[in-house]
Structure formats: C-alpha cells, structure tokens
C-alpha cells in the first residue's frame, strides 16, 4: 500500500510537469520566434472569411476582419509574456526593497512599512491597478506598472517574513561572529537564502500577472485594441459574443492553460526547493 | 474585549491611511488639475486662461494650500462627502450610492454560494476513496486558477447564448443574478475548498475523531458535528481576504453581464479619468474590506471558543 501511494505521488506530478514544460516551451517559441509556429500574418485581412468558426483551415476560427485567430494568439504571446514578466519583476523589485528594509532596519521603520502594507491590502489588486490607470491613462507601460504595483504588497509581506526567518539561522550568526562585515553577510548569506524559496512564488506570480494584465485589457483599460495581446483579443471579440463564441473562449483557454502550466511548474519547483513561503 | 477595541482603532487608522493614498493619487495626475478638468468637461484640448479656470479652482478648492485640501478631504469623508465627480458634476456619493447595493448583493451571494460549494465538495469527497478524493482535489486546483473573465464568458456562452436558460443582459433580477454569482463563486469555491480539504484531512486523523467513532457516531455525524467545525477555521480567516478578490471579480462580472453596480461605474470613471469617482469607489471598497475583516474576527471567536476566552 505504502509503495503504491509512493509511486502515485511520484508519477502523477511528473506527467503534469512534462505537459507544463511542453506548454511553456511552445509559449517561449511563440514569444521569441512566432514565425516558427505559423507562416501566416496576424494582420492579414480576408473580408471573404470573416467570423468563421474553427475549422482545419482556421483551428481557432477568424475574427470580424477575417484574420486567423490562432495566428493572432501566437503573435500576441510576446506582449502577454512581456507584460507578465515585466509586472512580476516590478512587483518583486518593490517587494524586495520594502521587505528587506523592514526586516533589517526593524523598529519604527518595520512598523511603518508593515502598516503601509496592511493599508495596501485593503485595496483589492484590480482596484489598485485601476487607480494607477486612472492617474496615468491606459497604455502598455501603465498596464505593467499597474499590475506590478497591484501585486507588490503580498510579495513584500512574504519577503519580510522570509528575511526575518533566515536571520535567525545559525549560519548567519556564525558569519557575523566570524567578523564578516554586515553588508557582506547580507549579500552572501542572507539574500540568497531568503530569496531561494521565493523562486517558486515568482513563477506563480508570472501566471497571475498575465491574468491580471489580460483582465485590464478585457475591460478595455490595458493594451489598446490593434494589439494582439491576449486580453486585447478578448476585448475585441466581445461585441460578437452572441454569434462567435470562439473569439472569447479560445484565447481565454490559452491564458488558462498557460497559467495552469506556470503554476504547476512553480509548485514543482517549490517542492524541490523545499519552499517555506506559502 | 480589549482585543476588539484595539482592532476597531487600528481599522480606523487603516481607513484614514487609505484616504491619504487616494488623496495623493488625485494630485499625482500629470498636469494642472483645473486644465485637465476643463478639457474633460468641454471636450477640447487647449490652454485656458486664468479667468476661465478661476471658477473651477474655486469650486474644487484647487487653489487652497495642500494641508487645507487634505484636511477638507479627510474630514469630508467622516461627513460622508467623497468629493465631486469631474464628469457628472454631482457628489460622488450620489454617483455611487444607488450602485452599491447590487454590487454588495452580488459579492455576498457569491461568498455564500462559494462556501456551500466548498463545504459540499469537502464533505462528499475527502477520504471517500482514491478516485473521489483525487477528482475533488483536481477540480479544486483547476477552478481555483480560472480567471473570472473566462468563467463568466463560458457561462454566458453556454447558459445564456446556447441553452437560453438565463438572460444575456443580466439586470438585477433573481434570474439575471445567477450567472454573475456563479462567475465569482466557482473560482473562490476552488480556493476555499483547497484550504478546507487540507485541514479536513488533518482533523479526520485526530484522536477525538476516533473517540467519537468509538462512541458509535455515524460517519456523516462525525464529519458534520466534529470535523467540519475545525476544518473551516482557516478558510474563515481567508474569507475576509476573499472579499477583496470578490470585488475585483465583481468589476469583471458586472462588465460581462451588463449588470449595474460600482464595477460598471468604476470602469467608466477610469476610462474618462474621473479621479474623484475612482478614488471614492476604491475608498468605499477599502472601508467594506476593513469592516468585513472585523466581522471575520468576530465569527472566528464564535466558531473557536478558545479565542473568545482570551
């Protein structure tokens, strides 16, 4: 019985992991060299074939200008992934600065930052992002900043907790006792050990950022329409939802699959790295 | 009791701090506010003279010293004044007022339905054999990561467009509320279910469960009377947080189903860059979030008597 459950827990995730790797691999190819996956142009208009349902010719169907939807999804990957990576990078930059400052300086500064984070939690991610857009006006750069700021508070709290936990470790005390300068201890020991478990969180964060960014575009407040960013595709398809379901469901399905794949890989990494972060 | 008082005081602090953030967000708009406002109201893009801008500066108090503006804003909040909308030229409270109830109905109903789904799944599938258990946890993992807009669009296409069970444009009637509620509840139920399932599995192995069983209690009885009470605790804590996620989702659901509510007003306001309205909505949501978390603390004490005694 025990061996059976053991093999089960070993084989099941690995099937999922392989699938996830395939999806993420395809995604990277689409983002870097979309022409390897499709030889069509994402902007080729064919007024003789508008709003065609999915077929062998057009696996995802066509939009209201007769453009091939699958081609547009493939070409949209670069912007969507870029948005996800950019926003996550920004969020973690803010989070690392706040988290480390709070945990290392301590005292009043720690209290102040913790309080500010508590206030930020009172603003739901999407609302914080919409506030940023209202101030700056919608654009690609605004979308990155909005999602980055929107998701930073949660990560900042994790980083702070992580630094506080690692600081207690024997090897940090040993390094300090050996007379290493404070900054060197932080750089060589504290930083890598505090951040390692968060690698998995970064993975999950990229998936989340892609979803938030596409949600902004879906509301017509993210990347403006001529783009084939995935959320913008969803926004463009909305007027036709009662007649042409594929314009909404299929690009959405791609986003779901990518998020699931990235999340699954993040979980696997988390188990491998023995992540303490939730 | 003192713990509760402390909670209330720190909640007020959080609200004032949130108000400060929305106040400075309004200042952060690039360019002169009166000019931006004049452009917005006349639909023209040009430089206005001092005389033309004077009435606006007067009306909105843009000329006052910053400290005065700040104090006006914060004290105004306690009188229920959220400022004046740039586009509609009437108080923000009036703009939001009527829209608050449909949104609140939507989120509270979604929270309730999500809890029903999560608890139902937990009672039915945890430790009920390998197949049921894995099906349950797979379903939860899948639904928990679905974006709201996709759930909404799929429900709309399947149940409103294809099967025609529900109206496409929802409105606030009971029938029109079903799909928006499910849009919010399905992902949340997955999330709550994951948390409850872990705890439920853990609690089922506790000695007091064995004791209850040896007393001859039925399996369902044990699950309902003893295990569930413990297992929902972590998810109750998360319900306060979930409200934030629900509000984000509500903005999207209202948009998909054309349902009136603050989400609709918010999207329009962001589009027209009507900052007082945007800030007003964000602030109202922050207050609701803070109050909800206070309530969660109370509920927690009710479920877990160990906390109330403290």
Interface residues (C-beta under 8 A of the other chain):
Chain A: X115 X116 X118 X119 X121 X122 X123 X124 X125 X126 X127 X128 X130 X131 X133 X134 X135 X136 X137 X207 X211 X214 X215 X218 X219 X220 X221 X234 X241 X242 X245 X248 X249 X252 X253 X255 X256 X259 X260 X263
Chain B: X13 X14 X15 X17 X18 X21 X22 X25 X28 X29 X30 X142 X145 X146 X147 X148 X149 X150 X153 X154 X156 X157 X161 X168 X241 X244 X245 X247 X248 X251 X252 X255 X266 X267 X269 X270 X271 X273 X274 X275 X278 X279 X281 X282 X285 X286 X289 X290
